[in-house]
């Protein structure tokens, strides 16, 4: 322990150099790239969707889907994507052009994003503190973060671009040069094109800056003048995102796709379950104002508290999260000096709190991946507090010494645990479910002509692996499911009999009440049924 503490007390030790970090990045990046090569499964939902959009883009079809998974409006199966942002599919398309349509090429962008995120965490930390120990350790924390894996999730790129946005804003404020806001706006737009909800953070951040200037200057005009550069920044963000907005207006008649609003309404004000989003809602009058007001003030306030409860439950569930939450709370307690030195962080944290309060109470429900973008900054801040504690530990009693060294131990355990978890997550064998999806998709690909349509509870990945169009099995009655089958001319039904939350449909099949389907292939607990649409019928 003494040797470890000695190393950590030497700011110029070779261990904390950029060169050493790059070596570790190369090793870890090679492991992630190899894991991407070994895994043939494209990923679930939005991961497979990104790959499908990228493939269609490469083939000249634009950002079109080959799947349909929500029934808010009667869309065609092949329609312009109206759910997920389009930057990540565009990047994947570039890799497809280089190496072909493989799951490996689809995963490589996120491997690169992880490495760049690590590098820029080091650079940003050096500009903030500067202390090579803080920069190196916080970069390693980011590199080994469990959530930044080689899947196709668009969050990883969003976190990188958000990190660059914050770093460039810091450069603007520290050097008092407005020109830094131009690239800051560019990367802010890229972050929002990866995760559209981030677009709400930027006006909130500018508003917080305005309030800060107003409190400091006590002059409204002076505050407006100081904030004017940030208003220009917001306009630049809109300009950089304008191709996306124009595409949405042309395709849907709206600036932002409305599916997110429909889903928000379901998630917040009904007895929401994950499967409820796959119900058939044709004819429902979903409007944006109803998200806030249609259910009354009581439901709106209840939603706010429920979202807060989700976050609190997530942060306090499991020993690992409790330890990390405690670690960050200790960091905030000891970080008052750092807050005084870096008001930039103070305003950023306040903006983040307001953004999450708005996001979880108005737009959507809590998912832990929406917390990821604060990870690099919390890593820098937490590690900085640790080294503040180490410096102070030299003059304290044993009790205080232990309390100050404890975060170092926690940090080391964090790196070891999460890095091993990342490696295991990416190298573990395919789950039975994934193997069955690949097997059934392969069967459909070999036994059906192009243009075949099948119904599945995993339409995204099943469509990718089969090369055929896929429709979600609606979360509805058997009679309603049959209507969807006929409307979209479904040829096959793929069901995981062992895990299918469609009890009415399963019961209809088991009792023989559903006519016109014939089992043709089974692997594990997944069964494929051939659909005879001419004789498809349901007998009550």
C-alpha positions in Angstrom: 0.0 0.0 0.0 2.9 2.4 0.8 4.4 1.8 -2.6 1.0 2.4 -4.3 0.5 5.6 -2.3 4.0 6.7 -3.2 3.3 6.2 -6.9 0.1 8.1 -6.7 1.9 10.9 -4.8 4.2 11.5 -7.8 2.4 13.6 -10.4 5.2 13.2 -13.0 5.5 9.4 -12.6 5.8 7.7 -16.0 2.7 5.6 -15.3 0.5 8.7 -15.8 1.9 9.7 -19.1 -0.1 10.0 -22.3 2.2 7.3 -23.9 1.3 4.8 -21.2 -2.4 5.6 -21.7 -2.1 5.0 -25.4 -0.5 1.6 -24.9 -3.4 0.6 -22.6 -5.9 1.9 -25.1 -4.3 -0.1 -27.9 -4.4 -3.3 -25.8 -8.0 -2.8 -24.6 -9.1 -1.6 -28.1 -7.7 -4.8 -29.6 -9.6 -6.9 -27.1 -12.9 -5.1 -28.0 -12.3 -5.3 -31.7 -11.6 -9.1 -31.4 -14.8 -9.4 -29.3 -16.7 -7.6 -32.1 -15.2 -10.1 -34.6 -16.3 -13.1 -32.6 -19.9 -12.2 -32.0 -22.2 -12.9 -35.1 -25.3 -11.6 -33.3 -26.2 -8.1 -34.5 -27.8 -6.9 -31.3 -31.3 -6.2 -30.0 -33.8 -3.5 -31.1 -32.1 -0.2 -31.8 -28.8 -1.9 -32.3 -30.1 -4.0 -35.2 -32.2 -1.1 -36.4 -29.0 1.0 -36.9 -27.4 -1.8 -38.9 -30.5 -2.2 -41.1 -30.8 1.6 -41.8 -27.0 1.6 -42.6 -27.4 -1.3 -45.1 -30.4 0.3 -46.8 -28.5 3.6 -47.0 -25.6 1.8 -48.7 -27.9 0.2 -51.2 -29.5 3.5 -52.1 -32.8 3.1 -50.3 -32.3 5.9 -47.8 -33.0 5.7 -44.1 -35.7 3.1 -44.6 -36.7 0.2 -42.3 -37.3 -3.4 -43.2 -39.3 -3.9 -39.9 -42.3 -2.6 -38.2 -42.5 -2.7 -34.4 -45.0 -0.1 -33.3 -48.6 0.5 -34.3 -49.4 4.1 -33.5 -50.1 4.8 -37.1 -50.7 2.4 -40.1 -47.2 2.7 -41.5 -45.9 0.4 -44.3 -43.3 -2.1 -43.3 -40.7 -0.3 -45.4 -41.0 3.3 -44.3 -38.7 6.2 -43.4 -37.4 5.6 -39.8 -39.3 7.7 -37.4 -37.8 6.5 -34.1 -34.1 6.7 -33.8 -31.6 9.4 -34.8 -29.7 9.0 -38.0 -26.0 9.8 -37.4 -25.0 6.4 -36.0 -26.5 4.5 -39.0 -24.6 6.9 -41.3 -21.3 6.1 -39.6 -22.0 2.4 -39.7 -22.8 2.7 -43.4 -19.2 4.1 -44.0 -17.8 1.0 -42.3 -20.1 -1.2 -44.4 -18.7 0.3 -47.5 -15.2 -0.6 -46.3 -15.7 -4.1 -44.9 -19.2 -5.4 -46.0 -22.4 -6.0 -44.2 -21.2 -7.8 -41.1 -21.9 -7.5 -37.4 -18.2 -6.9 -36.9 -18.1 -3.8 -39.1 -21.3 -2.5 -37.5 -19.6 -2.7 -34.0 -16.3 -1.1 -34.9 -17.5 2.6 -34.7 -18.3 2.1 -31.0 -14.9 0.6 -30.4 -13.3 3.7 -31.9 -15.7 6.0 -29.9 -14.6 4.3 -26.7 -10.9 4.9 -27.4 -11.5 8.5 -28.5 -13.6 9.1 -25.4 -10.7 7.8 -23.3 -8.2 10.1 -25.0 -10.3 13.2 -24.7 -11.1 12.5 -21.1 -7.4 12.6 -20.4 -7.0 15.8 -22.5 -10.0 17.5 -20.8 -8.8 16.5 -17.3 -5.4 18.0 -18.0 -7.0 21.3 -19.0 -9.3 21.4 -16.0 -7.0 20.4 -13.1 -4.2 20.0 -14.5 -2.8 16.9 -12.9 -1.5 13.9 -14.9 -2.6 11.5 -12.1 -6.2 12.8 -12.3 -6.2 12.7 -16.1 -4.8 9.2 -16.3 -6.9 7.5 -13.7 -10.2 9.2 -14.9 -9.4 8.2 -18.5 -8.9 4.5 -17.3 -12.2 4.7 -15.4 -13.9 5.8 -18.7 -12.0 3.2 -20.8 -13.2 0.4 -18.5 -16.7 1.6 -18.0 -19.1 -1.4 -18.2 -21.7 0.4 -20.3 -19.4 1.4 -23.1 -19.2 -2.0 -24.9 -19.0 -3.0 -28.5 -22.8 -3.1 -29.1 -24.4 -0.9 -31.7 -26.0 1.4 -29.2 -25.9 5.1 -30.3 -25.3 6.3 -26.7 -21.5 5.8 -26.9 -21.0 8.2 -29.7 -23.3 10.7 -28.1 -21.2 10.6 -24.9 -18.1 11.3 -26.9 -19.6 14.2 -28.8 -21.1 15.6 -25.6 -17.6 15.4 -24.0 -16.1 17.4 -26.9 -18.9 20.0 -26.6 -18.3 20.6 -22.9 -14.5 20.7 -23.4 -14.9 23.3 -26.2 -17.3 25.4 -24.1 -14.7 25.3 -21.3 -12.0 26.5 -23.8 -14.3 29.4 -24.7 -14.8 30.4 -21.1 -11.2 30.0 -20.0 -9.7 31.9 -23.0 -12.7 34.3 -23.6 -12.7 33.6 -27.3 -16.1 33.2 -28.9 -14.6 31.2 -31.9 -14.5 28.1 -29.7 -18.3 28.1 -29.6 -18.5 27.2 -33.4 -16.9 23.7 -33.0 -18.8 23.4 -29.7 -22.1 23.9 -31.6 -21.0 21.4 -34.2 -20.3 18.6 -31.6 -23.4 19.5 -29.7 -25.4 18.9 -32.9 -23.6 15.6 -33.5 -24.5 14.5 -29.9 -28.1 15.4 -30.6 -28.0 13.5 -33.9 -26.9 10.5 -31.9 -29.5 11.0 -29.1 -32.1 13.5 -30.0 -33.2 14.2 -26.4 -29.9 15.9 -25.8 -31.1 18.8 -27.8 -33.1 19.9 -24.7 -29.9 20.2 -22.7 -28.5 23.1 -24.7 -31.2 25.7 -24.1 -31.3 24.6 -20.4 -27.5 25.2 -20.2 -27.8 28.6 -21.8 -30.6 29.6 -19.5 -28.5 28.5 -16.4 -25.6 30.6 -17.8 -28.0 33.6 -18.1 -29.2 33.2 -14.5 -25.6 33.0 -13.4 -24.6 36.2 -15.2 -27.8 37.9 -13.9 -26.9 37.0 -10.3 -23.3 38.1 -10.7 -23.9 41.4 -12.5 -27.3 42.2 -11.1 -28.1 43.8 -14.5 -30.5 42.3 -16.9 -28.9 44.0 -19.9 -25.4 42.9 -18.9 -26.6 39.3 -18.5 -28.3 39.4 -21.9 -25.1 40.8 -23.5 -22.9 38.1 -21.9 -25.4 35.4 -23.0 -25.7 36.6 -26.5 -22.8 34.4 -27.7 -24.6 31.4 -26.3 -27.7 32.4 -28.2 -25.6 32.3 -31.3 -24.3 28.9 -30.2 -27.9 27.6 -30.1 -28.6 29.0 -33.6 -25.5 27.2 -34.9 -26.7 24.0 -33.3 -30.0 24.3 -35.2 -28.1 25.1 -38.4 -25.9 22.0 -38.1 -29.0 19.9 -37.4 -31.1 21.4 -40.2 -30.6 18.5 -42.7 -32.2 16.2 -40.1 -35.1 18.6 -39.4 -35.7 19.1 -43.1 -35.7 15.4 -43.7 -38.3 15.0 -40.9 -40.5 17.7 -42.2 -40.4 16.2 -45.7 -41.0 12.6 -44.5 -43.5 13.2 -41.6 -44.5 16.8 -41.7 -42.9 17.4 -38.3 -39.6 18.7 -37.0 -39.1 15.7 -34.7 -40.7 12.3 -35.3 -43.9 11.8 -33.2 -43.3 8.2 -32.1 -41.3 9.4 -29.2 -44.2 11.5 -28.0 -46.6 8.6 -28.4 -44.3 6.3 -26.4 -43.9 9.0 -23.7 -47.6 9.3 -23.2 -47.9 5.5 -22.8 -44.9 5.3 -20.5 -46.0 8.0 -18.2 -49.8 8.1 -17.8 -51.0 4.6 -18.4 -50.3 1.4 -16.5 -47.1 1.0 -18.6 -45.3 -2.2 -19.2 -42.5 -2.7 -21.7 -44.8 -4.8 -24.0 -47.5 -2.1 -24.0 -45.6 -0.1 -26.5 -46.2 -2.8 -29.0 -50.0 -2.6 -28.8 -52.2 -1.5 -31.7 -53.3 2.1 -31.2 -54.7 3.1 -34.6 -57.2 5.9 -34.1 -56.0 7.1 -30.7 -55.7 10.9 -30.6 -52.1 11.2 -29.4 -51.1 14.9 -29.4 -48.1 16.6 -27.9 -50.0 18.8 -25.4 -51.7 15.7 -24.1 -48.3 14.4 -22.8 -48.4 17.2 -20.3 -52.0 18.0 -19.6 -54.5 15.4 -20.8 -54.3 13.3 -17.6 -54.4 16.2 -15.2 -52.0 17.8 -12.7 -52.2 14.9 -10.3 -50.8 12.5 -12.9 -48.1 15.0 -14.0 -46.9 15.5 -10.4 -47.0 11.7 -9.7 -44.9 11.1 -12.8 -42.2 13.5 -11.6 -42.0 11.7 -8.3 -42.1 8.3 -9.9 -39.2 9.1 -12.2 -37.2 10.3 -9.2 -38.0 7.1 -7.4 -36.7 5.1 -10.4 -33.4 7.0 -10.3 -33.0 6.5 -6.6 -33.9 2.8 -6.8 -31.4 2.3 -9.6 -28.5 4.1 -7.7 -29.2 2.2 -4.5 -29.7 -1.3 -5.9 -26.8 -3.7 -5.6 -23.6 -3.4 -3.6 -21.6 -2.1 -6.6 -24.0 0.8 -7.3 -24.3 1.6 -3.6 -20.5 1.8 -3.3 -20.2 4.0 -6.4 -23.1 6.2 -5.3 -21.5 6.7 -1.9 -18.2 7.4 -3.6 -19.7 10.2 -5.7 -21.6 11.6 -2.7 -18.3 11.7 -0.7 -16.7 13.3 -3.8 -19.4 16.1 -3.9 -19.0 16.6 -0.1 -15.2 17.0 -0.4 -15.5 18.8 -3.7 -16.6 22.2 -2.4 -13.2 23.6 -2.9 -13.1 22.3 -6.5 -16.6 23.8 -7.1 -15.2 27.2 -6.0 -12.2 26.9 -8.2 -14.2 25.6 -11.2 -17.5 27.3 -11.4 -17.8 25.8 -14.9 -18.6 22.4 -13.2 -21.0 24.0 -10.8 -23.2 25.4 -13.7 -22.8 22.2 -15.6 -24.0 20.0 -12.7 -27.0 22.4 -12.2 -27.9 22.2 -15.9 -27.7 18.4 -15.8 -30.0 18.2 -12.8 -32.6 20.5 -14.5 -32.2 18.6 -17.8 -32.9 15.2 -16.1 -35.8 16.7 -14.2 -37.3 17.9 -17.4 -36.5 14.8 -19.4 -37.8 12.2 -16.9 -40.9 14.1 -15.9 -42.0 15.3 -19.4 -40.4 13.3 -22.1 -39.7 9.7 -21.1 -39.3 7.2 -18.2 -36.0 6.4 -16.5 -33.5 4.1 -18.2 -29.9 3.9 -16.9 -28.4 4.5 -20.3 -29.7 8.1 -20.2 -27.2 8.8 -17.3 -24.2 7.7 -19.3 -23.3 11.1 -20.7 -22.3 12.4 -17.3 -19.9 9.5 -16.7 -16.7 11.2 -18.0 -17.2 14.3 -16.0 -18.1 12.5 -12.8 -14.9 10.4 -13.4 -12.8 13.5 -13.7 -14.4 15.2 -10.7 -14.4 12.1 -8.5 -10.8 11.3 -9.2 -9.8 14.9 -8.6 -11.4 14.7 -5.2 -9.5 11.5 -4.4 -6.2 13.1 -5.1 -7.2 16.2 -3.0 -7.9 13.7 -0.2 -4.5 12.0 -0.7 -2.7 15.3 -0.4 -4.6 16.1 2.8 -4.0 12.6 4.1 -0.4 13.4 4.8 -1.4 15.6 7.7 -4.2 13.6 9.2 -4.8 11.0 11.9 -5.2 7.3 11.0 -9.0 7.5 10.9 -9.1 10.4 8.5 -6.3 8.8 6.6 -8.3 5.7 6.0 -11.4 7.6 5.0 -9.4 9.5 2.5 -7.6 6.5 1.1 -10.8 4.4 0.9 -12.0 6.1 -2.4 -8.7 5.0 -4.0 -9.4 1.4 -3.1 -12.9 1.7 -4.4 -11.6 3.2 -7.6 -9.2 0.4 -8.1 -11.9 -2.2 -7.5 -14.1 -0.3 -9.9 -11.6 -0.6 -12.7 -10.8 -4.2 -12.0 -14.5 -5.2 -11.7 -15.9 -3.3 -14.6 -13.0 -4.0 -17.0 -13.4 -7.7 -16.3 -17.1 -7.3 -16.8 -16.7 -5.6 -20.1 -14.4 -8.3 -21.3 -16.8 -11.0 -20.2 -19.8 -9.3 -21.6 -18.1 -9.1 -25.0 -16.5 -12.6 -25.0 -19.2 -14.7 -23.4 -20.9 -17.3 -25.6 -24.2 -16.4 -27.4 -27.3 -16.8 -25.2 -29.8 -19.5 -26.2 -32.2 -16.8 -27.3 -29.7 -15.2 -29.6 -28.7 -18.6 -31.1 -32.4 -19.4 -31.7 -32.9 -16.0 -33.4 -30.0 -16.6 -35.7 -31.2 -20.2 -36.5 -34.8 -19.3 -37.2 -33.8 -16.3 -39.3 -31.4 -18.5 -41.3 -34.2 -21.0 -41.9 -36.5 -18.3 -43.2 -33.8 -16.9 -45.4 -33.2 -20.4 -47.0 -36.8 -21.4 -47.3 -38.5 -18.3 -48.5 -38.1 -15.9 -51.5 -37.3 -12.2 -51.2 -40.4 -10.2 -50.3 -41.5 -12.7 -47.6 -42.9 -11.1 -44.5 -42.8 -12.8 -41.1 -44.0 -11.8 -37.6 -41.7 -12.0 -34.6 -41.2 -10.4 -31.2 -37.6 -9.5 -32.3 -38.4 -8.0 -35.7 -35.3 -5.8 -35.8 -32.6 -8.5 -35.4 -34.7 -11.2 -37.1 -35.0 -8.9 -40.2 -31.3 -8.3 -40.3 -30.2 -11.9 -40.0 -32.9 -13.2 -42.4 -32.8 -10.5 -45.0 -36.6 -10.5 -45.0 -39.2 -8.0 -43.8 -40.5 -8.4 -40.3 -43.5 -7.2 -38.2 -43.8 -7.2 -34.4 -46.3 -9.6 -32.8 -48.7 -7.0 -31.5 -49.4 -6.9 -27.8 -53.1 -7.4 -28.3 -55.9 -9.9 -28.6 -55.6 -12.8 -31.0 -58.3 -11.3 -33.2 -56.4 -8.0 -33.5 -53.1 -9.9 -34.2 -54.9 -11.7 -37.1 -56.0 -8.3 -38.5 -52.4 -7.2 -38.5 -51.3 -10.5 -40.1 -53.7 -10.0 -43.0 -53.0 -6.3 -43.4 -49.3 -6.9 -43.8 -49.6 -10.2 -45.7 -47.6 -12.2 -43.1 -46.2 -15.5 -44.4 -44.6 -16.9 -41.2 -45.1 -16.5 -37.4 -42.0 -16.9 -35.2 -42.7 -17.4 -31.5 -40.6 -18.2 -28.5 -43.1 -20.5 -26.8 -41.2 -20.5 -23.5 -41.0 -16.7 -23.2 -43.8 -15.0 -25.1 -46.0 -12.4 -23.2 -48.9 -12.9 -25.6 -51.0 -15.2 -23.5 -54.1 -14.9 -25.7 -52.3 -15.8 -28.8 -50.5 -18.8 -27.2 -53.7 -20.1 -25.7 -55.4 -19.8 -29.2 -52.6 -21.9 -30.7 -52.6 -24.5 -28.0 -56.4 -25.0 -28.0 -56.6 -25.1 -31.8 -58.8 -22.0 -31.9 -56.5 -20.3 -34.4 -56.9 -21.9 -37.8 -54.6 -21.5 -40.9 -51.2 -21.9 -39.2 -48.9 -24.9 -39.4 -45.7 -25.6 -37.4 -42.8 -26.1 -39.9 -39.6 -25.7 -37.9 -38.5 -25.6 -34.2 -35.2 -24.9 -32.5 -35.0 -24.8 -28.7 -38.2 -23.2 -27.5 -38.7 -21.2 -30.7 -41.3 -22.4 -33.2 -41.9 -21.2 -36.8 -45.5 -21.4 -38.1 -46.4 -21.2 -41.8 -49.4 -18.9 -42.3 -52.1 -19.8 -44.8 -53.8 -16.4 -45.2 -56.7 -17.7 -47.2 -57.7 -20.0 -44.4 -56.5 -17.9 -41.5 -59.3 -17.6 -38.9 -60.0 -17.4 -35.2 -62.8 -19.4 -33.6 -64.0 -18.0 -30.2 
